[in-house]
């Protein structure tokens, strides 16, 4: 059965980004539990923010799971990417991701690579950037495998990266890796920009779908845009997806309403497990 999750950002530099709850992990967990979410997805400034002695009591108190942990602060706060033209910076980026993988693994949660993938530039050409990304995903995927967890890789829209925008391109990348332990994070917002048919795309990705970000076409909570969720729900059921629908969307018009709107949409489209 597909499960629900909601995002909590703890990164000051990401203020204004597409996360439902902000700054206060305890408050975010309490509100998520009160609304009936199964889990939270945390966007931390670093591994210290997801220490077991900090996070476990909050999850246990609120009967929540940890769905996934983002690594985007590596870029937003530290300006690190896995495709930097500078080898030392690429290594620092890998080390940061590795530290998040280890911190999340305590909770049996996967780490996400999204914005840290970077982009090709005048300093690093497309082929070189793609090779850097491939090498990093291979190495970090194997590191995650030591914890018996997948690494989640997220194709982003063209305005956020010029490397991989389509899920089909993500599938090609994942299948080219030295590891079989990387899955795709399919973000419905990014897909609404890049894909012609979201449901057909999800069917084509199939078992490589490792996580789904639940957001509408305008990155507001589902129900606030024009994405048709019914065929998406049917496609996910057909491929046997049983992971999370995690709300990574703007807190519109405010966090509480966004969370409630998300839960209403989740229950409408997924709680009944549409065949």
C-alpha positions as CSV (number, residue, x, y, z in Angstrom):
1,X,0.0,0.0,0.0
2,X,1.3,3.5,-0.9
3,X,2.1,5.6,2.2
4,X,1.9,9.3,2.9
5,X,4.8,11.7,3.9
6,X,5.3,15.4,4.3
7,X,8.5,17.4,4.1
8,X,10.2,19.3,6.9
9,X,13.0,21.7,6.0
10,X,15.6,22.7,8.6
11,X,17.8,24.6,6.2
12,X,17.8,28.4,6.7
13,X,19.3,29.0,3.2
14,X,16.4,27.1,1.6
15,X,13.7,29.4,3.1
16,X,11.0,29.9,0.5
17,X,11.6,26.6,-1.2
18,X,9.0,23.8,-1.8
19,X,8.8,22.3,1.7
20,X,5.6,22.1,3.7
21,X,6.9,22.5,7.3
22,X,9.9,24.6,8.3
23,X,12.6,25.0,11.0
24,X,11.0,23.2,14.0
25,X,11.3,19.4,13.7
26,X,9.3,18.7,16.8
27,X,6.4,20.9,15.7
28,X,6.5,19.5,12.2
29,X,6.4,15.9,13.4
30,X,3.5,16.7,15.8
31,X,1.5,18.3,13.0
32,X,2.2,15.5,10.6
33,X,1.0,13.0,13.1
34,X,-2.1,14.9,13.9
35,X,-3.1,15.0,10.3
36,X,-2.5,11.2,9.8
37,X,0.7,11.2,7.8
38,X,2.7,7.9,7.9
39,X,6.1,9.6,7.8
40,X,8.1,12.8,7.4
41,X,10.9,13.5,4.9
42,X,13.6,15.7,6.3
43,X,15.7,18.3,4.5
44,X,18.6,18.8,7.0
45,X,21.6,21.2,6.9
46,X,23.8,18.3,7.6
47,X,24.0,14.8,9.3
48,X,24.0,16.3,12.8
49,X,20.4,17.4,12.3
50,X,19.3,13.8,11.9
51,X,21.2,12.3,14.8
52,X,19.4,9.3,16.3
53,X,19.2,11.0,19.8
54,X,17.4,14.0,18.2
55,X,15.1,12.4,15.7
56,X,14.2,9.0,17.1
57,X,12.3,10.3,20.2
58,X,10.2,12.6,17.9
59,X,9.4,9.8,15.5
60,X,8.5,7.4,18.3
61,X,6.4,9.9,20.2
62,X,4.4,10.7,17.0
63,X,4.4,7.2,15.6
64,X,6.0,8.3,12.4
65,X,8.5,6.8,10.1
66,X,11.3,8.6,8.3
67,X,10.5,8.4,4.6
68,X,13.8,9.8,3.2
69,X,16.5,12.4,3.8
70,X,17.5,15.1,1.3
71,X,21.0,16.1,0.5
72,X,20.2,19.5,-1.1
73,X,21.8,21.5,1.6
74,X,25.1,20.4,0.2
75,X,24.3,22.7,-2.7
76,X,22.0,25.3,-1.1
77,X,24.2,25.9,2.0
78,X,27.6,24.7,1.0
79,X,27.6,25.2,-2.8
80,X,28.8,21.7,-3.4
81,X,27.9,19.6,-6.5
82,X,28.9,16.1,-7.7
83,X,29.8,17.6,-11.1
84,X,32.0,20.5,-10.1
85,X,35.0,21.2,-12.3
86,X,37.2,21.0,-9.2
87,X,38.1,17.5,-8.1
88,X,38.4,18.5,-4.4
89,X,34.9,20.0,-4.4
90,X,33.5,16.9,-6.0
91,X,35.1,14.8,-3.3
92,X,33.6,17.1,-0.6
93,X,30.2,16.7,-2.2
94,X,30.5,12.9,-2.1
95,X,31.6,13.0,1.5
96,X,28.6,15.2,2.3
97,X,26.2,12.8,0.6
98,X,27.9,9.8,2.3
99,X,27.4,11.4,5.7
100,X,23.6,11.8,5.0
101,X,23.3,8.3,3.8
102,X,24.9,7.0,7.0
103,X,22.7,9.3,9.2
104,X,19.5,8.3,7.4
105,X,20.4,4.6,7.4
106,X,19.9,4.5,11.2
107,X,16.2,4.9,10.5
108,X,16.2,2.6,7.4
109,X,15.6,5.7,5.2
110,X,17.2,6.4,1.9
111,X,19.0,9.5,0.9
112,X,18.0,11.7,-2.0
113,X,20.3,13.3,-4.6
114,X,18.6,16.1,-6.4
115,X,20.2,19.6,-6.6
116,X,23.6,18.3,-5.7
117,X,23.9,16.7,-9.1
118,X,24.8,20.2,-10.5
119,X,25.0,21.0,-14.2
120,X,27.4,21.3,-17.0
121,X,29.0,24.8,-17.5
122,X,31.7,26.6,-19.4
123,X,34.1,25.1,-16.8
124,X,32.9,21.5,-17.1
125,X,31.5,20.2,-20.4
126,X,28.4,18.0,-20.7
127,X,30.2,14.7,-21.2
128,X,32.6,15.4,-18.3
129,X,29.7,16.4,-16.0
130,X,27.7,13.3,-16.9
131,X,30.8,11.1,-16.3
132,X,31.3,12.8,-12.9
133,X,27.6,12.2,-12.0
134,X,27.8,8.6,-13.2
135,X,30.9,7.9,-11.1
136,X,29.4,9.5,-8.0
137,X,26.1,7.7,-8.3
138,X,27.9,4.4,-8.7
139,X,30.1,4.9,-5.7
140,X,27.4,6.4,-3.4
141,X,24.9,3.7,-4.5
142,X,27.3,1.0,-3.4
143,X,27.8,2.9,-0.1
144,X,24.0,2.9,0.5
145,X,23.9,-0.8,-0.4
146,X,26.1,-1.5,2.7
147,X,23.0,-0.4,4.7
148,X,20.7,-2.4,2.5
149,X,19.0,0.8,1.3
150,X,18.7,2.2,-2.2
151,X,20.1,5.6,-3.2
152,X,17.4,7.9,-4.7
153,X,18.3,9.9,-7.8
154,X,16.0,12.7,-8.9
155,X,15.8,14.0,-12.4
156,X,15.0,17.8,-12.2
157,X,13.4,20.1,-14.7
158,X,15.4,22.1,-17.2
159,X,15.4,25.3,-15.1
160,X,17.2,23.5,-12.3
161,X,19.7,21.3,-14.2
162,X,20.8,20.8,-17.8
163,X,22.0,17.2,-17.1
164,X,19.0,14.8,-16.8
165,X,15.4,16.2,-17.1
166,X,13.4,13.2,-18.4
167,X,12.7,10.1,-16.4
168,X,13.8,8.0,-19.5
169,X,17.2,9.7,-19.3
170,X,17.3,8.9,-15.6
171,X,16.6,5.2,-16.4
172,X,19.4,5.2,-18.9
173,X,21.8,6.7,-16.4
174,X,20.8,4.3,-13.6
175,X,21.1,1.3,-15.9
176,X,24.6,2.4,-16.9
177,X,25.9,2.5,-13.4
178,X,28.4,0.1,-11.8
179,X,25.8,-0.6,-9.1
180,X,22.2,-1.8,-9.3
181,X,21.3,0.0,-6.1
182,X,20.1,3.4,-7.4
183,X,16.4,4.1,-8.0
184,X,14.6,7.1,-9.4
185,X,12.7,9.7,-7.4
186,X,9.9,10.7,-9.6
187,X,8.8,14.3,-8.7
188,X,5.3,15.1,-10.2
189,X,6.1,18.8,-10.4
190,X,9.3,18.3,-12.4
191,X,7.5,15.7,-14.5
192,X,4.7,18.1,-15.3
193,X,7.2,20.4,-17.0
194,X,9.2,17.7,-18.8
195,X,7.0,14.7,-19.6
196,X,4.2,14.5,-22.1
197,X,2.3,11.8,-20.2
198,X,3.0,11.3,-16.5
199,X,1.2,8.0,-16.1
200,X,2.8,6.5,-19.2
201,X,6.2,7.7,-17.9
202,X,5.7,6.0,-14.5
203,X,4.7,2.8,-16.2
204,X,7.9,2.9,-18.3
205,X,10.1,3.5,-15.3
206,X,8.4,0.6,-13.5
207,X,10.3,-1.0,-10.7
208,X,13.0,1.7,-10.8
209,X,10.5,4.1,-9.2
210,X,11.9,4.4,-5.7
211,X,10.1,7.4,-4.3
212,X,7.5,10.0,-5.5
213,X,7.3,13.7,-4.7
214,X,3.6,14.6,-4.4
215,X,3.1,18.1,-5.8
216,X,0.8,19.7,-8.4
217,X,1.8,21.3,-11.7
218,X,2.4,24.7,-10.1
219,X,4.3,23.2,-7.1
220,X,1.4,23.9,-4.8
221,X,-0.2,21.1,-2.8
222,X,-2.0,18.5,-5.1
223,X,-5.4,19.9,-5.9
224,X,-4.1,23.4,-6.5
225,X,-2.9,22.9,-10.1
226,X,-4.0,21.0,-13.2
227,X,-2.2,17.6,-12.8
228,X,-4.6,14.7,-13.2
229,X,-3.8,12.3,-10.4
230,X,-6.3,9.5,-11.3
231,X,-4.2,8.0,-14.1
232,X,-1.0,8.5,-12.0
233,X,-2.6,6.5,-9.2
234,X,-3.6,3.8,-11.6
235,X,-0.1,3.6,-13.1
236,X,1.6,3.4,-9.7
237,X,-0.8,0.6,-8.8
238,X,-0.1,-1.3,-12.0
239,X,3.7,-1.2,-11.4
240,X,3.2,-2.3,-7.8
241,X,4.6,0.8,-6.2
242,X,4.3,0.6,-2.4
243,X,6.6,3.5,-1.4
244,X,5.8,7.0,-0.3
245,X,3.9,9.9,-1.8
246,X,5.8,12.7,-0.1
247,X,4.6,16.2,-0.3
248,X,7.4,18.4,-1.5
249,X,5.4,21.5,-2.4
250,X,5.1,25.1,-1.5
251,X,3.4,25.8,1.9
252,X,0.5,27.5,0.1
253,X,-1.2,29.4,1.5
254,X,0.5,28.4,4.7
255,X,2.0,25.2,6.1
256,X,-1.0,24.0,8.0
257,X,-3.4,24.4,5.0
258,X,-0.9,22.9,2.6
259,X,-0.5,19.8,4.8
260,X,-4.2,19.4,5.2
261,X,-4.8,19.9,1.5
262,X,-2.1,17.2,0.8
263,X,-3.6,14.7,3.2
264,X,-7.1,15.3,1.7
265,X,-5.7,14.6,-1.8
266,X,-3.8,11.6,-0.6
267,X,-6.8,10.1,0.9
268,X,-8.9,10.8,-2.2
269,X,-6.5,9.2,-4.6
270,X,-4.5,6.7,-2.7
271,X,-5.9,5.7,0.6
272,X,-8.5,3.5,-1.2
273,X,-5.6,1.9,-3.2
274,X,-7.1,2.6,-6.6
275,X,-6.8,-0.6,-8.8
